[in-house]
Amino acid sequence: MLQKVSKSTKRVHKSPSKVFIVVSGCLSEAAEEFHNLWQFAGNELTCHELLACEELNWLRSTTHRNHNHVASQISRLFGLRMHHVADTDDPSHAAQLVFPTTSTYKSDLRKSEGANVCSTRYVDCGCFADLCNNGILFEMYGTEGFWLFQGPRDFADNYPYGSIFANTNETMCMPTSTVEYHNLFPAPNTHNSVQIPIADKRSHKTFLFPDERFFAIIQELGFNRNDGTLNLMPLVYHERKR
């Protein structure tokens, strides 16, 4: 049984218990180099040429490999039983990785081709739901962890957390993180916001806690509340500052 005890609440993860490793973030230097490429060659490239370039494909692939390497190292550090495989793209043939259960882009850029239109779509702090299988991860804050919004039940493709969300007439995207308020732009409603003390405990950060209005909006984006959400409560949380 996994449990977390705080001063005011006690939360219990009932059996059968599962432990998840969540790796989040980007490769800062590689992402900045790709941004510099876009700035340097932006006048000569179309959006579709940028989306099809080898540099963008390499950045996606390398970010996935890095996160899978980190997950493999964490599982060995804590003695978690996971299936490790060799990274065939590693020149030294020494690195190992584990394949993720669910991958969610926190922001995304894609080429969209329809019957009569070919366009580029971009979403910030969100992902394209029509490209996501096995649920969509939603990042809360440090003490709350992540929520996993599950899709329709799927018994054919071995997706325990569901398949692609229902199709809607709206753009197929879903938010991937909650909102952190700023002192100059405070929370408009204190009933659905939480204050989390920072390290020095002299100040705090304020976050939006999803309420009924939030769920009503994401239902319009294709999420079915009958499919449920899975709360991943944090046991160990590490944030690396640049």
N, C-alpha and C positions, 0 to 999 in steps of 0.2 A: 504494500500500500504506500502510495506517495502522498505526502501531506505537507502543507505549509501553514505555519502558525504565526500570526502577527498579534499585536497588542489588542486588536479589536475584533478580528475575525479568525475563523478556523476553516480552511478549505481542504477537502479530502477528495482525492482521485480514487474512486472506487474500482475494485478489481473487476475484470482483468485489466491490470494497469499496463500502460505503455509509456515509454520514454521516447521523446522526440528530440532530435538535434536540429535547431534552426540556425542557418547561417545567412546573414543578411548584409548587404552592402555592395560596393563596387570596387573595381581596381582603379584607384584614383589616378595614378600616373598614366595608365593606359587610356582611361577615359578622357583625360585632359589632352593627351596627344591626338586622339581622334577628334576632339573639339577643335584643336589647332588646325588639323587637316581641313575640317569643314570651313574654318575661318579663312584659311589660305586659298583654298580652291573653290570656295562657294560660288564665285561669279562664273565659273566655267562648268559647274556640275548642276544637273537637274536633280530634283528630289529623288526620282527613281534611280538615277545613276548612283547617288549616294547610298540608297538602300541596298543596291546590288553590289556595292564595292566589297572587295575581299577584306579590307580593314574592319568593316563593321561585322562581317561574319566571324572574323578572327576574334574580335573583342567579345562577342557573345559566347563563342566556344571557350575562350580562355577564362572568362568569368565563371562559367559553369564548372570547368575543370578545377579552378582554384577553390570554389566552394565545396566541391566534392572531396578535394584533398583535405581541407580543414575539417570537414565532418569525419573523415577517416582518422585523422590524428586525434580528434576529441574522443572518439569512441574507444580508441586504444588507451588514451590517458585515463579514462574513467572505467575501463574494463567492460565496456558494453559489447554485447555480441552482435556483430553486423557482418554482412558479406562484403569482403574487400576484394577488389579486382585490380589488376595491373593497369596503369595508365599507358596505353599503347602509344600515345603521342609524346611521352617523356623520353628524351634522348638517352638518359641514363638507365632507363628500364628499371628504376628503383622505386619510383613513386607509386603509391596505391590510392585508390579512391573508392567511394561508395556511391551508388546511384540513388538519387533522391526519390522519395515517395511522391512529393509534390513540388513543383517549381512555379513561382509566381513572380512576374516582373513588377517592380514597384513603379516603374514608368516604362513606356514602350513607344517604339516608332516602327510602323509597318506600312507595307504597300497593300492597298485595297483595290481589288478589281471586281467590278460588278458587270452586269449585263450591258449597261450603256455608259459606264463611267469608270475611269481609272484614276485613283487619287492616292494621296499620302495621308495617313492618319497618325496623330500623335496624341498621347495622353500622359499627363503629369500626375504623379501620386495615384496612378490607376493602372489597370491592365485590361487587355481585350479579352472579354469573357468567351468569345467564340474560338479562342486559341488555347483555352485552359481546360485541362482534364484533371480529374481527381481533386476537385475543390480549389478554392482560392484563399490564400493566406491574407489576413488583415492584421496589420501591426498596431497594437495598442500602445502602451507605455511600459516602462521597465517592470513595474510590480504586477502588471496584468498579463504581460506576455503577448500571445497571438490568439486570434480567433480564426478558425478554419470554416469558411462558408462552404457547405457541401452541395453538390449538384444532384440531379436526379439519379436514383439508384441504377447501378450498372452491374450486371451479372455476367456479361459476355467478355469484356475487355480487362477484367481484373483491376478495376478501379474501386477500391473500397470506400472512397469518399465522393463518388458520383462522377457523372460525365458532364458534358458541356451544358451550361445553363440554358433555359428556355429562350427561344428567339423572340425578340421584340422589334417594334418599329423604330425604337431609339437606337443610338449608337451602342454597339455591344461592348460596353466597358463597365468595370466595377472599381470602386475605390480600394486602395490597398493599405491605407494607414489612416489613423484618426487625425484630428486637428489639434495642433499645439497653439494655444493663444499667446499673444504678445501683450505686454503691459500697455502699449499704445492702442491695441485692438483687443480689449478684454472680452471674456465670454459674455454673450448677450443674455444668457439664461443660466443662473447658477444651479438650477435643479438638475441639469444633465451635464455638469462639468465636475471634474475632480482636480484637487490640488495635491501635487506630489512634491515632497521636500527634496531638494538637491543635496549634493554631498555635504556641504557645510551646514545644512539644516537651518540656515539663516534666511533662506528665501525658498521659493517653490516655483514649480511650473504647473500651468493649468492646461488640462486636456479635455477634449470633448468625449463624453461617454455616450456611445450610441443609444438612442432612445427609440420610441415607437415611430417618430417621424422619420428617423434615419432608415429603419427597416421598411417603412412604406415606400421610400424612394428607391432602395435597392431592389425591392420587389418589382418596381416598374422597369428596372434594368435587367430582369430575368431571373433573379433569385427567388426560389420558392421556400417559404419558411417551414413548410412541411418536411423539407429535406434536412433541416436542422443545421446547427453550428456546433463545432467542437472547440471547447476552450482549452488552450494549451497553457496551463499555469506554469510560471517559471520556477525552476528549482535552482538553477545556476544561470546568472546573467552577466555577460561581460561586454562592455562597450569600449571600443578602441577609439581614442581621440587622435586626430591627425596632428 
